[in-house]
């Protein structure tokens, strides 16, 4: 049986991953909303904040993986599975949203180019 302090540590790690991942995903979606309004500087700032939050989640996850590789076996926990799910979907959302923002920038450039031409 695993002691309660170890379970608490695993829960703390899982909650950190969930919190950082959720923050990163939220900032990425807010960046997309800004880009849709043509607020690209704000969108870029939010994407950087998203990258930072997801990077923190990655750091926590990496520590957990290194600990396990070094023999500190973690108990199976639905919470850690849930944390990994949040982390992976946040990374995917961040990557896709970066592409969508670039598409939005290209769209604004093209639309602006044609709006200055006389018909």
Helices and strands as residue ranges (DSSP letters): H 4-36, H 40-69, H 78-115
